[in-house]
């Protein structure tokens, strides 16, 4: 008859715990020996792909910047060409107006009257272009006078156009084809809603042949 000693209950739990730990170690070894290495390789591959993607993205962004710069340059060039084309058309119209001989006699015209802001405060520049279209058998002679219309203390007033010190004298006009008149003036203080008046009176005449009024640019 064999007598077996009965093991304590906690010993059985200890054996079970050893078996569980052994299984965990085996699984961890498999994971670190196989799947883990594959996972690391996958991560490295993804990192390489990401770096390549970032490089392509940076390259594409630079391409887009170059394309945008080229497009802006083309747009600026096109705008400059359009402005130049408008100027050429204006010049063509100007010379055609001068050379137009449909009229039996010469016809005096105000081709353009422009006012631009000057470099100093309250300073402005004026540009006038007079032409004679049709036949140019006689010269146009006369006086071109400038004036200033404005509101002062709530009332309309007519003032001489000043160059900053003295009044601008009438400009002598004498031409067969065209004449340009350029100059500058300064606004006096205490006025509002100013505009420049222009009047051209031919020699021997009492009434102006041409009158024009132009508001100042803001």
C-alpha positions in Angstrom: 0.0 0.0 0.0 1.5 3.3 -1.2 0.9 6.4 0.8 0.8 9.7 -1.2 1.2 13.0 0.5 -1.4 15.6 -0.4 0.1 18.8 -1.9 -1.2 22.1 -0.5 -3.7 24.0 -2.6 -1.4 27.0 -3.1 1.2 24.7 -4.8 -1.3 23.9 -7.5 -1.9 27.6 -8.1 1.9 28.1 -8.3 2.2 25.4 -11.0 -0.6 27.0 -12.9 1.0 30.4 -12.7 4.3 28.9 -14.0 2.5 27.4 -17.0 0.8 30.7 -17.8 4.2 32.5 -17.5 5.8 29.9 -19.7 3.1 30.4 -22.4 3.6 34.2 -22.2 7.4 33.9 -22.6 6.9 31.6 -25.6 4.5 34.1 -27.2 6.7 37.0 -26.5 9.7 35.2 -28.0 7.7 34.4 -31.1 6.6 38.0 -31.3 10.0 39.4 -30.8 11.6 36.9 -33.1 9.2 37.1 -36.0 6.3 39.4 -36.1 8.0 42.2 -34.2 10.9 42.3 -36.7 8.3 42.4 -39.5 6.5 45.2 -37.8 9.8 47.2 -37.5 10.5 46.6 -41.2 7.0 47.8 -42.0 7.4 50.9 -39.9 10.8 51.7 -41.6 9.2 51.2 -45.0 6.4 53.6 -44.1 8.9 56.1 -42.8 10.8 55.9 -46.1 7.6 56.3 -48.1 6.6 59.3 -46.0 10.0 60.9 -46.6 9.6 60.4 -50.3 6.1 61.8 -50.2 7.3 64.9 -48.3 10.1 65.4 -50.8 7.6 65.2 -53.7 5.3 67.6 -51.9 8.1 70.1 -51.4 9.1 69.8 -55.0 5.5 70.2 -56.2 5.1 73.3 -54.0 8.2 74.8 -55.4 6.9 74.1 -58.9 3.6 75.8 -58.0 5.5 78.8 -56.7 7.5 79.0 -59.9 4.4 78.7 -62.0 2.5 81.3 -60.0 5.5 83.7 -60.3 5.6 83.0 -64.0 1.8 83.6 -64.3 2.1 86.8 -62.3 4.9 87.9 -64.5 2.9 87.2 -67.6 -0.1 89.0 -66.1 2.0 92.1 -65.4 3.6 91.9 -68.8 0.1 91.6 -70.4 -1.2 94.6 -68.4 1.9 96.6 -69.4 1.3 95.7 -73.1 -2.4 96.6 -72.8 -1.5 100.0 -71.3 1.1 100.5 -74.0 -1.4 99.5 -76.7 -3.9 102.1 -75.2 -1.2 104.8 -75.4 -0.4 103.9 -78.9 -4.1 104.0 -79.9 -4.3 107.4 -78.2 -1.3 108.6 -80.1 -2.7 107.3 -83.4 -6.0 109.1 -82.7 -4.1 112.2 -81.8 -2.1 112.3 -85.1 -5.1 111.3 -87.1 -7.0 114.2 -85.6 -4.2 116.6 -86.6 -3.9 115.2 -90.1 -7.6 115.1 -90.8 -8.2 117.5 -93.7 -12.0 116.9 -94.2 -12.6 120.5 -92.9 -12.1 123.3 -95.4 -10.4 125.3 -92.7 -8.4 124.5 -89.6 -10.4 123.5 -86.5 -9.1 124.3 -83.0 -9.7 121.4 -80.5 -8.8 120.7 -76.9 -7.5 117.2 -77.3 -6.8 116.5 -73.6 -6.9 118.2 -70.2 -5.5 116.3 -67.2 -4.7 117.1 -63.6 -2.5 114.9 -61.4 -1.4 115.2 -57.8 2.0 116.7 -57.3 4.8 115.7 -55.0 4.1 118.4 -52.4 1.0 118.8 -50.2 -1.8 120.6 -52.0 0.3 120.7 -55.2 -1.1 119.6 -58.5 0.1 119.3 -62.1 -1.9 120.2 -65.2 -1.4 118.9 -68.7 -3.1 120.5 -71.7 -2.9 119.4 -75.3 -4.3 121.6 -78.1 -4.6 120.6 -81.7 -5.7 122.0 -85.0 -7.3 119.5 -87.3 -8.2 120.0 -90.9 -6.1 122.4 -93.0 -3.1 124.0 -91.4 -2.9 127.1 -93.5 -2.9 129.5 -90.5 -1.4 129.4 -87.1 -3.6 129.4 -84.0 -2.7 132.3 -81.8 -4.3 133.4 -78.5 -4.2 133.2 -74.7 -4.9 130.3 -72.5 -6.1 131.3 -69.0 -6.5 129.2 -65.9 -8.7 129.8 -62.9 -9.8 128.2 -59.7 -13.4 127.6 -58.8 -14.2 126.6 -55.2 -16.3 127.1 -52.1 -15.0 129.5 -49.5 -17.0 130.1 -46.4 -19.9 128.3 -48.0 -20.0 130.6 -51.1 -18.8 130.0 -54.7 -15.7 131.9 -55.5 -13.4 132.3 -58.6 -9.8 132.6 -57.7 -6.6 132.9 -59.7 -4.5 129.8 -60.1 -1.4 130.2 -58.0 2.0 128.5 -58.4 2.5 128.9 -54.7 3.8 132.5 -54.7 2.1 134.4 -57.6 -0.8 133.9 -60.0 -0.1 131.9 -63.1 0.0 134.2 -66.1 -2.0 133.4 -69.3 -0.1 131.1 -71.6 0.6 132.4 -75.1 -0.6 130.0 -77.7 0.9 129.9 -81.1 0.9 126.7 -83.3 -0.2 125.1 -86.5 -0.5 121.5 -85.6 -0.4 121.1 -81.8 0.9 122.6 -78.6 1.4 121.1 -75.1 1.0 123.2 -72.0 2.3 121.8 -68.7 2.6 123.4 -65.3 1.8 123.1 -61.6 -0.2 125.0 -59.0 -0.9 125.0 -55.3 -4.3 125.2 -53.6 -4.8 128.1 -51.2 -6.0 127.2 -47.7 -9.7 127.5 -46.6 -11.4 126.2 -49.7 -13.4 123.1 -50.6 -14.6 121.4 -53.7 -12.0 123.0 -55.9 -11.9 122.7 -59.7 -9.7 124.2 -62.4 -11.2 126.3 -65.2 -9.6 126.7 -68.6 -10.4 129.3 -71.3 -8.7 129.7 -74.7 -9.4 133.0 -76.5 -8.0 133.4 -80.0 -6.2 136.5 -81.0 -8.7 139.3 -82.0 -11.6 137.6 -80.3 -13.4 138.7 -77.2 -15.1 135.4 -76.2 -13.2 132.2 -75.5 -13.2 129.6 -78.2 -12.7 126.8 -75.7 -13.9 126.5 -72.1 -13.3 123.5 -69.8 -13.8 122.8 -66.1 -12.1 119.9 -64.4 -12.4 118.7 -60.8 -9.3 117.9 -58.9 -8.4 114.2 -58.2 -9.0 113.1 -54.7 
